[in-house]
Amino acid sequence: MLGFDRITFDPNILGGKACVRGMRISVSLIVNLIANGLGTAEILAEYPNLEEQDIAQSLQYAAWTSDDVFFPEAETA
């Protein structure tokens, strides 16, 4: 999947949400922590099983999934 080798999906882990390396640490949790002001060092201290590359790839994955294109419905006459 586009080089996201640290991002995994398993229906038995967090209901299939995008997670880091099969752990119960979701991409959305990492993005939320960053959005609320935590830095990489703080996240790594709080979640010692994570690696710096996990955080970087989580942010890259989140950016990739948010690159949506919106096509408004055409008005019907």
N, C-alpha and C positions, 0 to 999 in steps of 0.2 A: 504494500500500500504506500506508494510514493515515498519510500524511505523512512517511514515512521516505525522503526523496528522496536522501539520502546513502548509504543502505544498498543494495548491489547484490548480485545473484546471477548467477554465470556458471559453467556447468559446466567451462569451460576455465581458471578461476582458482580455485585452492585447492579444486578438486573441487566447486565450487558452494556453498561456505560463504558465510555472510553477510560481505561485505567492505565497505570504505569506498570509495565512488566508483570501483569497478572496479580499485582497487589491490590488491596482494597484502598487504594489512593487514586481518586479520579482526577482526570484532567481538569474537570470543572472546579475541584477543590483547589488545585494549584493556581489556576487562573484567579479564583476568588481571593486567595491569600495575597497574590501579587497586587490585585486591584485594590486591596485594602491596606496596602503599604508595607507588607513584609518583603524583605529582600531575600535573595537566594540563601545567604548564610543563616538567616533566621529560620527559613523553612527547613534547611538541612539539619539544623539543631533540633527542631521540633519533630522531624520525621527522619531518624537516622538511617533508615533503609533506603532512602532516596539518594540519588547521585545528581551532581550538577547537570549532567546531560539529560536526566529525566525531566528536570524543570525546563530546560531549554527546549527540548522536543515537545513538551506539553504546550508551551507557548506557541511553538511553530505549528503544531496541529490545530490549536484553537484559531490561530490566524488563518490557516488554510480552510477550515470549516466555515469561518465567518465571511469568506470572500464570495458571498452570494450575489447573484444578479437578480434584480427584481423586475419582473415584466408585468406591469399593470394590465388588467383585463381591458380589452378594447370596448369602448362604448358601443352598445347595440342600438340601432336606430329603430 
